[in-house]
Amino acid sequence: MSRTVSPRWSLVVLAVLLGFFLLAFSPVGGGVAHAQDDKQPGEAPVAPKKADNLLWHIIKSAGIIFGPILLALSILVVALIVLLAMDLRLSAAVPPAFVEDFTDTVNKRRFKEAFEMTKEDESYLGRVLMTGMSRLQYGIEDAREAAFNMVDSIEASKKQFITYLATIGTLGPLLGLVGTVFGMIQSFLVLGAGGTPDPAKLAEGISHALVVTLLGISLSVPAIFAHAYFSNRLTRIKHDVSNMADDLLTQMYHNSKKSGSDAAADTRGVNTPAIKPR
């Protein structure tokens, strides 16, 4: 199929990336964490601690284990969505210009030229028609069966990429759950050490758990939505291609029958001698 990237999709992707970039670099809570007001008498004032940047806070909380895994899965999800958005377009699967040219060529009974058109066209419909036309000499039913088998074969190849989205959508919350358990273990280790627990260390473990959970859910939501969206689009494309291929093959079959009948009639008219009265 055609791999031309639409400028509209490029602008949408750039806008989304820019939005995430601005959100990531925005400070948390104004950027300053004030000290507690209930200080003991004579205690030195504690300087306010500057809060981490949101992006840096997420990177530290994700760590060297979950961070690279979630980043790789995020890149894979974006790549799959862009690839499927370019590949599963109705205008690319059933090109209107190709349908019009093919119909006009078949009506003119230039069947060899029509077959060459399907060989040169890389669309979903072109591949299905080429397979059906190669079996048209054995009858219309055989041609339809071959065309529908090709439709199922192409659909299976496209479903592989869509299934990857569903798999990533399932793995996202599971990875977040693992991060949650890991962060809670760190917090309970601090509590189990005895004495007065350090609030900073407790907050670090809980923050780790929440950030990894957030990243897992954030990865899962677009993957599940994209899986449902592209599954429905593939189903629609399959039905449109099947119906269009059946119509065009039937049209070509009847035109070939008419062409053979006309040729036979012309042959009988030429070979049959006229009977003259004596």
C-alpha positions in Angstrom: 0.0 0.0 0.0 1.0 3.6 -0.3 3.4 4.8 2.4 2.9 8.6 1.8 2.7 10.5 5.1 -0.1 13.0 5.2 0.9 16.5 6.3 -2.1 16.6 8.6 -0.8 13.5 10.5 2.6 15.1 10.8 1.2 18.2 12.4 -0.9 16.2 14.8 2.1 14.2 15.9 4.2 17.3 16.3 1.5 19.0 18.4 1.1 16.0 20.7 4.9 15.7 21.2 5.1 19.5 21.9 2.3 19.2 24.5 4.0 16.4 26.3 7.3 18.3 26.2 5.8 21.4 27.7 4.0 19.4 30.4 7.2 17.5 31.3 9.3 20.6 31.8 6.7 22.4 33.9 7.7 22.8 37.6 5.8 20.9 40.3 3.9 23.1 42.8 5.6 26.3 41.9 9.1 24.8 42.2 9.6 25.5 45.9 8.7 23.3 49.0 8.5 25.4 52.1 9.8 24.2 55.5 7.5 23.2 58.3 6.2 26.0 60.5 6.3 24.1 63.8 10.0 24.5 64.5 11.4 24.1 68.0 12.6 27.2 69.8 16.1 28.0 69.1 16.2 25.7 66.1 18.0 27.1 63.0 15.6 28.0 60.2 15.6 25.5 57.4 16.1 26.8 53.9 13.3 26.0 51.5 14.0 23.1 49.3 13.5 23.5 45.6 11.3 20.8 44.1 12.5 18.7 41.3 11.5 19.3 37.7 8.6 17.0 36.7 10.6 15.3 34.0 13.6 14.8 36.3 11.3 13.5 39.1 9.8 10.9 36.7 13.2 9.8 35.5 14.5 9.3 39.0 11.4 7.5 40.2 11.2 5.2 37.1 14.8 4.2 37.7 17.2 2.3 35.5 14.9 -0.8 35.4 11.4 0.4 34.6 12.5 3.6 32.8 14.1 2.0 29.7 11.4 -0.7 29.5 8.6 1.8 29.5 10.4 4.1 27.2 11.0 1.3 24.6 7.4 0.3 24.8 6.2 3.9 24.4 8.4 4.3 21.2 7.0 1.0 19.9 3.4 2.2 20.5 4.0 5.5 18.6 5.7 3.7 15.7 2.8 1.2 15.4 0.2 3.9 15.5 1.9 5.9 12.8 2.5 2.8 10.6 -1.1 1.7 10.9 -2.5 5.2 10.4 -0.6 5.3 7.1 -1.4 1.8 6.0 -5.0 1.4 7.0 -6.5 4.2 4.9 -9.6 3.5 2.9 -8.4 5.7 0.1 -5.2 3.7 -0.1 -6.9 0.3 0.3 -9.6 1.0 -2.4 -8.2 3.8 -4.6 -11.1 5.6 -6.4 -8.9 6.4 -9.4 -7.8 2.8 -9.8 -11.5 1.5 -9.6 -12.5 4.0 -12.3 -9.7 3.2 -14.6 -10.1 -0.6 -14.1 -13.9 -0.4 -14.7 -13.4 1.6 -17.9 -10.7 -0.8 -19.2 -12.9 -3.8 -18.5 -15.9 -2.2 -20.2 -13.7 -1.7 -23.3 -12.8 -5.4 -23.0 -9.1 -4.8 -22.7 -8.7 -7.6 -20.2 -4.9 -8.0 -20.6 -4.4 -4.4 -19.9 -6.7 -4.6 -16.9 -4.6 -7.5 -15.5 -1.4 -5.5 -16.0 -3.1 -2.6 -14.0 -3.6 -4.9 -11.0 0.0 -6.2 -11.2 1.3 -2.6 -11.0 -1.1 -1.4 -8.3 0.1 -2.1 -4.7 -3.2 -1.4 -3.0 -5.3 -3.8 -1.0 -7.8 -4.1 -3.8 -5.2 -4.4 -6.5 -3.6 -7.5 -4.9 -7.0 -9.1 -4.4 -8.1 -8.5 -8.0 -4.9 -9.8 -9.4 -5.4 -13.1 -7.4 -9.0 -13.4 -8.5 -8.3 -12.6 -12.2 -5.6 -15.3 -12.3 -8.3 -17.9 -11.5 -11.1 -16.4 -13.6 -10.4 -18.8 -16.4 -11.7 -21.6 -14.2 -15.0 -19.9 -13.5 -16.4 -17.0 -11.4 -16.8 -19.1 -8.2 -13.2 -20.2 -8.3 -12.1 -16.6 -8.8 -14.2 -15.4 -5.9 -12.8 -18.0 -3.6 -9.2 -17.1 -4.5 -9.9 -13.4 -4.0 -11.6 -13.9 -0.6 -8.6 -16.1 0.5 -6.3 -13.2 -0.4 -8.5 -10.8 1.6 -8.2 -13.1 4.6 -4.4 -13.4 4.1 -3.9 -9.6 4.0 -6.1 -9.1 7.0 -4.1 -11.6 9.0 -0.9 -9.8 8.2 -2.3 -6.5 9.3 -3.8 -8.0 12.5 -0.3 -8.9 13.6 0.6 -5.2 14.2 -2.8 -4.5 15.8 -2.3 -7.4 18.2 1.0 -5.9 19.3 -1.0 -2.8 20.5 -3.3 -5.0 22.5 -0.3 -6.8 24.1 1.4 -3.6 25.1 -1.9 -2.3 26.4 -2.1 -5.4 28.7 1.6 -5.2 29.8 1.4 -1.5 30.8 -0.7 -1.9 34.0 1.2 -5.0 34.9 4.5 -3.2 34.7 2.9 -0.4 36.8 1.8 -3.0 39.3 5.3 -4.4 39.6 6.7 -0.9 40.1 4.0 -0.3 42.8 5.0 -3.4 44.7 8.7 -2.6 44.4 8.1 0.9 45.7 6.0 -0.3 48.6 8.7 -2.8 49.5 11.2 0.0 49.7 8.9 2.0 52.0 8.3 -1.0 54.3 12.0 -1.6 54.6 12.4 1.9 55.9 9.6 1.3 58.4 11.1 -2.0 59.4 14.5 -0.5 60.2 13.2 0.7 63.6 13.3 4.1 65.2 11.7 7.2 63.7 11.4 6.7 60.0 12.8 9.2 57.6 9.9 10.9 55.9 12.0 11.7 52.8 12.9 8.0 52.3 9.3 7.0 52.8 8.1 9.5 50.3 10.8 8.4 47.8 9.5 4.8 47.9 5.9 5.8 47.6 6.7 8.3 44.8 8.5 5.5 42.9 5.4 3.3 43.2 3.0 6.0 42.0 5.2 7.2 39.1 5.7 3.7 37.7 2.0 3.1 38.0 1.2 6.3 36.2 3.6 5.5 33.4 2.1 2.0 33.0 -1.4 3.3 32.8 -0.4 6.2 30.5 1.1 3.6 28.2 -1.9 1.3 28.3 -4.6 3.8 27.6 -3.5 4.9 24.1 -2.5 1.4 23.1 -5.9 -0.1 24.0 -7.7 2.8 22.2 -5.6 2.4 19.1 -6.2 -1.3 19.1 -10.0 -0.9 19.1 -9.8 1.9 16.5 -7.6 0.1 14.0 -9.5 -3.2 14.5 -12.7 -1.5 13.5 -11.0 0.2 10.6 -9.5 -3.0 9.3 -12.9 -4.7 9.5 -14.5 -2.0 7.4 -11.7 -2.1 4.8 -12.0 -5.8 4.6 -15.7 -5.6 3.8 -15.3 -2.8 1.3 -12.5 -4.6 -0.5 -14.4 -7.8 -0.6 -17.5 -6.2 -2.0 -15.6 -4.1 -4.6 -13.5 -7.1 -5.7 -16.6 -9.2 -6.1 -18.4 -6.5 -8.2 -15.3 -6.0 -10.5 -14.7 -9.7 -11.0 -18.3 -10.3 -11.9 -18.3 -7.4 -14.3 -15.1 -8.7 -15.9 -16.5 -12.2 -16.2 -19.7 -11.2 -17.9 -17.8 -8.9 -20.3 -15.5 -11.7 -21.2 -18.6 -13.9 -21.9 -20.1 -11.2 -24.1 -16.9 -10.8 -25.9 -16.7 -14.5 -26.6 -20.3 -14.6 -27.8 -19.8 -11.7 -30.1 -16.7 -13.2 -31.6 -18.5 -16.5 -32.2 -21.4 -14.7 -33.9 -19.0 -12.9 -36.1 -17.3 -16.1 -37.0 -20.6 -17.8 -37.9 -21.5 -14.9 -40.1 -18.2 -15.1 -42.0 -18.0 -18.9 -42.5 -21.6 -19.6 -43.3 -22.1 -19.4 -47.1 -25.1 -17.7 -48.5 -27.6 -20.0 -50.2 -28.5 -18.7 -53.7 -31.6 -19.9 -55.6 -31.0 -21.7 -58.8 
